[in-house]
Amino acid sequence: MTGLEIGFATIGVMMLLIWLGLHVAIALGLTSFVGVWLLKDSADVATSMLAQGASDAVASHIFGVVPLFVLMGFLVSIADIGKDAFEVANQGLRRLRGGLGVATVAANAIFAAITGISIASAAVFTRVAVPEMLRFGYKPGFATGVVAGSSVLGMLIPPSLLMILYGFLAEVSVGSMFLAGVVPGLLLALAYGIGIVLMARFWPSYVGGRQEGDADGALMGGMEMAGKIGPIILLVGAVLGGIYGGLFTATDAGAVGAGGALLIALYKRKLDSKKLWQVLTETGHVTVAVSFLIIGASLYTRMLALSGVPQFLVEGISHAGLGPLGFLFVYILLVIVLGCFIDSSSIMLIVLPLMLPIAMGFDMNLIWFGIITIVAVEIGLLTPPFGLSVFVIKSTINDPAISLRTIFVGTLPFAGIMLVTLIILMLFPQLTLALL
């Protein structure tokens, strides 16, 4: 077999193994090991590559950003910051038609700026926002759709685990990825807010609900609102302001964020020894999972480079005459289709080693390409049959009257808004690169 034949065969086998249920990192590592063995006709070379690749993948100082931001996310979740953000947003938007939906988006945007995990956002706001929206007569599909749609902000507004993963795969600055995600994240949140208001005005049968009045609950005073939102603003300002101002690196920002989140949790008396141990344990679990993914991706990239598959694809795309825009639309379509069946990180691990050389061949800015990739990947969290956010909401809400079909139908308008936003970001790269 030629190198190309071996490379394409390992890609097919890897996809089959993932489809059969094998963990992505193991599938990547196993097929990479076998691929190098076949390419070099030596098990010793393949073993050496496995050991060296594993060491190189996680030995860098920048890798410290992973456990630090994961720890920060778990701590702010324990501190009920998502609930505080929702209460403050609801206070300001209670008289707006569809106001609870817009408040959920606003609170999710705030929560996303200090967590970086879409699934955490979906779980928190299913408990906080969905019961409140149902209480005011909003349709179950709309209520759950808002939460699912706005949960994707957790991976777009920095800090974001997907941005960290992309930074490792593309060998670009994680701090630059964080800054590049700010404007697209706010743009998507604004698009959601406008979409909700328009749907409430012109599609009331889908939205339902009634405007909230002063009699529906006690109004918070200015000091109470400041007490709830103040710590959030300070934490976000410290993390992103430090990176943007050049005061420290993304890894340092993770340490500052984790320390700040710990202080907030202690100040609000939400953290005891049992919860602290739980947070540390969960942080370890997520960090180890991400480490294995990065190691598997590193081995996979090296094997593909040896096989010549990326170079073959670059030449094929160039000769096909698609051009940068044509390639981009084909790539986005591929990612969205894969998102219907595979989780976000797996998609990036599979397609980026193949597509990054092509993007570089077209002289695309890899920071902008990364944001485009993340938005396209996150659409998959909302699409059937395996939209992960939908399943998280279903398991969290635990209401047999709200079916998976109801939630999936409710997310469709928000998936459409994401697609429109993605096209805007593709056509106007300066939106993504504005802060760089």
C-alpha positions as CSV (number, residue, x, y, z in Angstrom):
1,M,0.0,0.0,0.0
2,T,1.1,3.5,-0.7
3,G,1.3,6.2,1.9
4,L,-1.8,7.9,0.6
5,E,-3.7,4.6,0.7
6,I,-2.6,3.9,4.3
7,G,-3.5,7.5,5.3
8,F,-7.0,7.4,3.9
9,A,-7.6,3.9,5.2
10,T,-6.7,5.0,8.8
11,I,-9.1,7.9,8.5
12,G,-11.9,5.5,7.4
13,V,-11.1,3.0,10.2
14,M,-10.9,5.8,12.8
15,M,-14.4,7.1,11.8
16,L,-15.7,3.6,12.0
17,L,-14.3,3.0,15.5
18,I,-15.8,6.3,16.7
19,W,-19.2,5.4,15.2
20,L,-19.0,2.0,17.0
21,G,-18.5,3.9,20.3
22,L,-14.8,3.8,20.9
23,H,-13.5,6.9,22.8
24,V,-12.2,9.5,20.3
25,A,-8.7,9.8,21.9
26,I,-8.2,6.0,21.8
27,A,-9.4,5.8,18.2
28,L,-7.0,8.6,17.2
29,G,-4.1,7.1,19.0
30,L,-4.7,3.5,17.9
31,T,-5.1,4.3,14.2
32,S,-2.1,6.7,14.3
33,F,0.1,4.0,15.9
34,V,-1.0,1.4,13.3
35,G,-0.6,3.9,10.5
36,V,3.0,4.8,11.4
37,W,3.8,1.1,11.8
38,L,2.6,0.4,8.3
39,L,4.2,3.6,6.8
40,K,7.6,2.9,8.4
41,D,7.3,-0.9,8.6
42,S,8.5,-0.8,12.1
43,A,6.7,-1.2,15.4
44,D,9.7,0.4,17.2
45,V,9.4,3.7,15.2
46,A,5.6,3.7,15.9
47,T,6.2,3.2,19.6
48,S,8.8,5.9,19.8
49,M,6.4,8.3,18.0
50,L,3.7,7.4,20.4
51,A,5.9,8.2,23.4
52,Q,7.4,11.4,22.0
53,G,4.1,12.7,20.7
54,A,2.4,12.2,24.1
55,S,5.2,14.0,25.8
56,D,5.4,16.9,23.4
57,A,1.6,17.4,23.3
58,V,1.2,18.3,27.0
59,A,4.7,19.4,28.2
60,S,4.2,23.0,27.3
61,H,3.6,25.8,29.8
62,I,0.6,26.9,27.8
63,F,-1.2,23.6,28.6
64,G,-1.7,24.9,32.2
65,V,-4.5,27.1,30.8
66,V,-6.8,24.0,30.6
67,P,-7.1,23.0,34.2
68,L,-7.1,26.6,35.4
69,F,-10.1,27.7,33.3
70,V,-11.9,24.5,33.9
71,L,-11.5,25.1,37.7
72,M,-12.7,28.6,37.3
73,G,-15.8,27.4,35.4
74,F,-16.7,24.9,38.1
75,L,-16.2,27.4,40.9
76,V,-18.5,30.1,39.4
77,S,-21.1,27.4,38.8
78,I,-21.0,26.4,42.5
79,A,-21.2,30.1,43.4
80,D,-24.6,30.5,41.6
81,I,-23.3,33.2,39.4
82,G,-25.5,32.0,36.5
83,K,-28.6,32.5,38.7
84,D,-27.4,36.0,39.8
85,A,-26.8,37.0,36.2
86,F,-30.3,35.8,35.2
87,E,-32.0,37.7,38.0
88,V,-30.2,41.0,37.1
89,A,-30.9,40.6,33.4
90,N,-34.6,39.7,34.1
91,Q,-34.9,42.8,36.3
92,G,-33.9,45.1,33.4
93,L,-35.9,43.3,30.7
94,R,-39.1,42.2,32.6
95,R,-41.3,44.6,30.6
96,L,-40.0,43.7,27.2
97,R,-42.1,41.4,25.0
98,G,-40.2,38.1,25.1
99,G,-38.1,39.6,27.9
100,L,-37.4,36.4,29.8
101,G,-35.9,34.9,26.7
102,V,-33.7,37.9,26.1
103,A,-32.7,37.9,29.8
104,T,-31.7,34.2,29.4
105,V,-29.5,35.1,26.4
106,A,-27.9,38.1,28.3
107,A,-27.3,36.0,31.4
108,N,-25.8,33.2,29.4
109,A,-23.5,35.6,27.6
110,I,-22.3,36.8,31.1
111,F,-22.0,33.3,32.4
112,A,-20.1,32.3,29.2
113,A,-17.4,34.9,29.9
114,I,-16.4,33.0,33.1
115,T,-17.1,29.4,32.3
116,G,-16.2,28.4,28.7
117,I,-18.3,25.2,28.7
118,S,-21.5,25.1,26.7
119,I,-22.8,22.1,28.5
120,A,-22.4,23.8,31.9
121,S,-24.5,26.7,30.6
122,A,-27.2,24.4,29.4
123,A,-27.4,22.6,32.7
124,V,-27.4,25.8,34.8
125,F,-30.0,27.7,32.8
126,T,-32.3,24.7,32.4
127,R,-32.7,24.8,36.2
128,V,-32.8,28.6,36.5
129,A,-34.5,30.0,33.4
130,V,-36.8,27.3,32.0
131,P,-39.1,27.0,35.1
132,E,-39.4,30.8,35.2
133,M,-40.4,31.0,31.6
134,L,-42.9,28.2,31.9
135,R,-44.4,30.0,34.9
136,F,-45.1,33.0,32.7
137,G,-46.7,31.0,30.0
138,Y,-43.9,30.6,27.5
139,K,-44.1,27.6,25.3
140,P,-41.9,24.6,26.4
141,G,-40.2,24.5,23.0
142,F,-39.3,28.1,23.1
143,A,-38.1,28.0,26.7
144,T,-35.8,25.1,26.1
145,G,-34.8,26.4,22.7
146,V,-33.6,29.7,24.2
147,V,-31.5,27.8,26.7
148,A,-30.0,25.4,24.1
149,G,-29.3,28.2,21.7
150,S,-27.7,30.6,24.1
151,S,-25.7,27.8,25.8
152,V,-23.4,27.8,22.7
153,L,-22.1,31.2,23.8
154,G,-20.1,29.3,26.4
155,M,-17.8,28.1,23.6
156,L,-17.6,31.3,21.7
157,I,-17.3,34.0,24.3
158,P,-13.9,33.5,26.0
159,P,-12.6,31.7,27.9
160,S,-13.5,28.6,25.9
161,L,-12.3,25.0,25.9
162,L,-12.8,24.7,22.2
163,M,-10.6,27.8,21.6
164,I,-7.9,26.3,23.8
165,L,-8.1,23.0,21.9
166,Y,-8.0,24.9,18.5
167,G,-5.0,26.9,19.8
168,F,-3.1,23.6,20.4
169,L,-4.1,22.1,17.1
170,A,-3.4,25.1,14.9
171,E,-0.4,26.3,17.0
172,V,-1.8,29.8,17.4
173,S,-2.0,32.0,20.5
174,V,-4.8,31.0,22.9
175,G,-4.9,34.6,24.1
176,S,-5.5,35.8,20.6
177,M,-8.2,33.3,20.1
178,F,-9.9,34.6,23.3
179,L,-9.8,38.2,22.1
180,A,-11.0,37.2,18.6
181,G,-14.1,35.5,20.2
182,V,-15.4,38.6,22.0
183,V,-17.0,40.4,19.0
184,P,-18.5,37.3,17.3
185,G,-19.8,36.1,20.7
186,L,-21.5,39.5,21.4
187,L,-22.8,39.6,17.8
188,L,-24.4,36.2,18.2
189,A,-25.9,37.2,21.6
190,L,-27.3,40.4,20.0
191,A,-28.7,38.4,17.0
192,Y,-30.4,36.0,19.5
193,G,-31.9,38.9,21.4
194,I,-33.2,40.6,18.2
195,G,-34.5,37.3,17.0
196,I,-36.5,36.6,20.2
197,V,-38.1,40.1,20.1
198,L,-39.1,39.6,16.5
199,M,-40.4,36.1,17.2
200,A,-42.4,37.4,20.1
201,R,-43.9,40.2,17.9
202,F,-44.6,38.2,14.7
203,W,-44.7,34.6,15.9
204,P,-46.5,34.6,19.3
205,S,-47.9,31.1,18.8
206,Y,-44.3,29.8,19.0
207,V,-43.1,32.0,21.9
208,G,-46.2,32.3,24.1
209,G,-45.7,34.1,27.4
210,R,-46.9,37.3,28.9
211,Q,-45.1,40.5,30.0
212,E,-43.9,40.5,33.6
213,G,-45.3,43.2,35.8
214,D,-44.1,44.7,39.1
215,A,-46.6,42.6,41.0
216,D,-45.0,39.4,39.8
217,G,-42.1,39.7,42.1
218,A,-40.1,42.1,44.3
219,L,-37.9,44.5,42.5
220,M,-34.2,44.6,43.4
221,G,-32.7,47.8,44.6
222,G,-29.6,49.3,43.0
223,M,-27.3,48.0,45.8
224,E,-28.6,44.4,45.5
225,M,-28.2,44.4,41.8
226,A,-24.6,45.7,42.1
227,G,-23.9,43.1,44.7
228,K,-25.0,40.3,42.3
229,I,-23.4,41.6,39.1
230,G,-20.3,43.4,40.6
231,P,-18.2,40.2,41.3
232,I,-19.0,39.0,37.8
233,I,-17.8,42.2,36.2
234,L,-14.6,42.3,38.3
235,L,-13.8,38.7,37.4
236,V,-14.4,39.1,33.6
237,G,-12.5,42.4,33.7
238,A,-9.5,40.9,35.5
239,V,-9.3,37.9,33.1
240,L,-10.0,39.5,29.7
241,G,-8.6,42.9,30.7
242,G,-5.3,41.4,31.7
243,I,-5.0,39.5,28.4
244,Y,-6.1,42.4,26.3
245,G,-3.9,44.9,28.2
246,G,-0.8,42.6,27.8
247,L,-0.4,42.2,31.6
248,F,-0.3,38.5,31.5
249,T,-0.6,35.4,29.3
250,A,-3.7,33.2,28.8
251,T,-2.2,30.8,31.3
252,D,-1.7,33.5,33.9
253,A,-5.2,34.7,33.2
254,G,-6.5,31.3,34.0
255,A,-4.7,31.4,37.4
256,V,-6.2,34.9,38.1
257,G,-9.6,33.7,37.1
258,A,-9.5,30.6,39.2
259,G,-8.3,32.6,42.2
260,G,-11.0,35.2,41.7
261,A,-13.7,32.6,41.3
262,L,-12.5,30.9,44.5
263,L,-12.7,34.2,46.4
264,I,-16.2,34.8,45.1
265,A,-17.4,31.3,46.1
266,L,-16.0,31.8,49.6
267,Y,-17.4,35.3,49.9
268,K,-20.9,34.0,49.0
269,R,-20.4,31.1,51.4
270,K,-21.2,28.6,48.7
271,L,-18.1,26.5,49.1
272,D,-17.4,24.0,51.8
273,S,-14.7,21.2,52.0
274,K,-17.0,18.6,50.4
275,K,-17.9,20.9,47.4
276,L,-14.2,22.0,47.0
277,W,-13.1,18.4,46.8
278,Q,-15.9,17.7,44.2
279,V,-14.8,20.7,42.2
280,L,-11.1,19.6,42.2
281,T,-12.0,16.1,41.3
282,E,-14.2,17.2,38.4
283,T,-11.5,19.6,37.2
284,G,-9.1,16.6,37.2
285,H,-11.5,14.5,35.2
286,V,-12.0,17.1,32.5
287,T,-8.3,18.0,32.3
288,V,-7.3,14.3,31.9
289,A,-10.0,13.9,29.2
290,V,-8.8,17.0,27.3
291,S,-5.2,15.8,27.7
292,F,-5.9,12.5,26.1
293,L,-7.7,14.3,23.2
294,I,-4.8,16.6,22.6
295,I,-2.3,13.7,22.7
296,G,-4.5,11.7,20.3
297,A,-4.8,14.7,17.9
298,S,-1.0,15.2,18.0
299,L,-0.3,11.6,17.0
300,Y,-3.0,11.8,14.3
301,T,-1.5,14.9,12.8
302,R,2.0,13.4,12.7
303,M,0.7,10.2,11.1
304,L,-1.2,12.2,8.4
305,A,1.9,14.3,7.7
306,L,3.9,11.1,7.1
307,S,1.2,9.7,4.8
308,G,1.1,12.8,2.6
309,V,-2.7,13.0,2.8
310,P,-2.8,16.8,3.7
311,Q,-0.5,17.7,0.8
312,F,-2.7,15.6,-1.5
313,L,-5.8,17.4,-0.4
314,V,-4.2,20.8,-0.8
315,E,-3.2,20.0,-4.3
316,G,-6.6,18.5,-5.1
317,I,-8.5,21.6,-3.8
318,S,-6.2,23.9,-5.7
319,H,-6.7,22.1,-9.0
320,A,-10.4,21.9,-8.4
321,G,-10.6,25.7,-8.7
322,L,-12.9,26.2,-5.8
323,G,-11.0,29.2,-4.5
324,P,-11.0,30.3,-0.8
325,L,-14.7,31.0,-0.5
326,G,-15.7,27.8,-2.3
327,F,-13.4,25.8,0.0
328,L,-14.8,27.6,3.1
329,F,-18.4,26.8,2.2
330,V,-17.6,23.1,1.5
331,Y,-15.7,23.0,4.8
332,I,-18.5,24.5,6.8
333,L,-21.0,22.2,5.2
334,L,-18.9,19.2,6.2
335,V,-18.5,20.4,9.8
336,I,-22.2,21.1,10.2
337,V,-23.1,17.6,8.8
338,L,-20.6,16.0,11.1
339,G,-22.1,18.0,14.0
340,C,-25.4,16.0,13.5
341,F,-23.5,12.8,14.6
342,I,-20.3,13.7,16.5
343,D,-19.5,16.0,19.4
344,S,-17.7,19.3,19.0
345,S,-14.2,18.4,20.1
346,S,-14.2,15.2,18.0
347,I,-15.1,17.1,14.9
348,M,-12.2,19.5,15.4
349,L,-9.8,16.7,16.1
350,I,-10.8,14.8,13.0
351,V,-11.0,17.6,10.4
352,L,-8.5,20.2,11.4
353,P,-5.3,18.2,10.7
354,L,-6.7,17.8,7.2
355,M,-8.1,21.2,6.6
356,L,-5.6,23.5,8.3
357,P,-2.9,23.0,5.6
358,I,-5.5,23.9,3.0
359,A,-6.5,27.1,4.9
360,M,-2.9,28.1,5.1
361,G,-2.5,27.4,1.4
362,F,-5.2,30.0,0.8
363,D,-3.4,32.4,3.2
364,M,-6.4,32.5,5.5
365,N,-5.9,34.0,8.9
366,L,-5.9,31.0,11.3
367,I,-7.4,33.0,14.1
368,W,-10.4,33.9,12.0
369,F,-10.6,30.4,10.6
370,G,-10.7,29.1,14.2
371,I,-13.7,31.3,15.1
372,I,-15.5,30.2,12.0
373,T,-14.8,26.6,12.8
374,I,-16.0,26.9,16.4
375,V,-19.3,28.6,15.4
376,A,-19.9,25.9,12.7
377,V,-19.1,23.1,15.2
378,E,-21.4,24.6,17.8
379,I,-24.4,24.4,15.5
380,G,-24.1,20.7,15.9
381,L,-25.0,21.1,19.6
382,L,-28.5,22.0,18.5
383,T,-29.1,19.7,15.5
384,P,-30.7,16.2,15.6
385,P,-30.1,13.4,16.1
386,F,-27.3,13.9,18.6
387,G,-27.5,17.6,19.6
388,L,-25.6,17.4,23.0
389,S,-27.1,20.5,24.5
390,V,-30.6,19.1,23.8
391,F,-29.9,15.9,25.6
392,V,-28.4,17.8,28.6
393,I,-31.5,20.0,28.8
394,K,-33.8,16.9,28.6
395,S,-31.9,15.1,31.4
396,T,-31.7,18.2,33.6
397,I,-35.3,19.2,33.3
398,N,-36.6,15.7,34.0
399,D,-40.1,16.5,32.8
400,P,-41.8,13.7,30.7
401,A,-44.3,16.3,29.3
402,I,-41.3,18.0,27.4
403,S,-40.0,15.5,24.8
404,L,-36.8,15.5,22.9
405,R,-38.7,16.3,19.8
406,T,-40.2,19.4,21.5
407,I,-36.7,20.7,22.4
408,F,-35.2,19.9,19.0
409,V,-38.0,21.8,17.2
410,G,-37.6,24.7,19.7
411,T,-33.9,25.0,18.9
412,L,-34.3,25.2,15.1
413,P,-34.9,29.0,14.9
414,F,-31.7,29.5,17.0
415,A,-29.7,27.2,14.8
416,G,-30.9,29.3,11.9
417,I,-29.8,32.5,13.7
418,M,-26.4,30.9,14.3
419,L,-26.1,30.0,10.6
420,V,-26.8,33.6,9.5
421,T,-24.3,34.9,12.0
422,L,-21.7,32.4,10.7
423,I,-22.2,33.7,7.1
424,I,-21.7,37.3,8.3
425,L,-18.5,36.3,10.1
426,M,-17.3,34.5,6.9
427,L,-18.0,37.5,4.7
428,F,-16.6,40.1,7.1
429,P,-13.4,38.8,8.8
430,Q,-12.7,42.2,10.3
431,L,-15.5,41.6,12.8
432,T,-13.5,38.7,14.2
433,L,-10.1,40.4,14.1
434,A,-11.3,43.8,15.4
435,L,-9.6,43.5,18.8
436,L,-6.3,41.9,17.6
